[in-house]
Amino acid sequence: MKANIVEGLEPLLEEEFDVLLFAHGAPVAGGGKQMLRNFVAERGKV
């Protein structure tokens, strides 16, 4: 199931953004796209 979640995040990397807002936790005010790219890459996706 977790693999499907990571796969679902990949299309977001095609969008232009810099901020990430989460339901829980602190927002990422800058560098959000790179943070997401790293998260996906660490799991062997990008």
C-alpha positions in Angstrom: 0.0 0.0 0.0 2.8 2.5 0.8 4.3 1.9 -2.6 1.1 3.0 -4.2 1.2 6.2 -2.1 4.7 7.0 -3.4 3.6 6.3 -7.0 0.7 8.6 -6.5 3.1 11.4 -5.5 5.2 11.2 -8.7 2.7 13.2 -10.9 3.0 16.1 -8.5 6.6 16.5 -9.5 5.4 17.6 -13.0 3.7 20.6 -11.4 5.2 24.0 -10.4 5.2 24.5 -6.6 7.6 25.4 -3.8 5.4 25.1 -0.7 4.0 21.9 0.9 1.2 21.9 3.4 0.4 18.8 5.4 -2.6 17.8 7.4 -0.2 17.1 10.3 3.1 18.7 10.9 4.8 21.9 10.0 4.4 23.4 6.5 7.4 23.6 4.2 7.6 27.3 3.2 10.3 26.8 0.5 12.0 24.0 -1.3 8.9 21.7 -1.1 9.3 20.3 -4.6 12.9 19.3 -4.0 11.9 17.8 -0.7 9.1 15.8 -2.4 11.5 14.7 -5.2 14.0 13.5 -2.6 11.3 11.6 -0.7 10.2 9.8 -3.9 13.8 9.1 -5.0 14.8 7.6 -1.7 12.1 5.0 -2.3 13.5 4.1 -5.7 11.0 5.9 -7.9 12.5 9.0 -9.7 
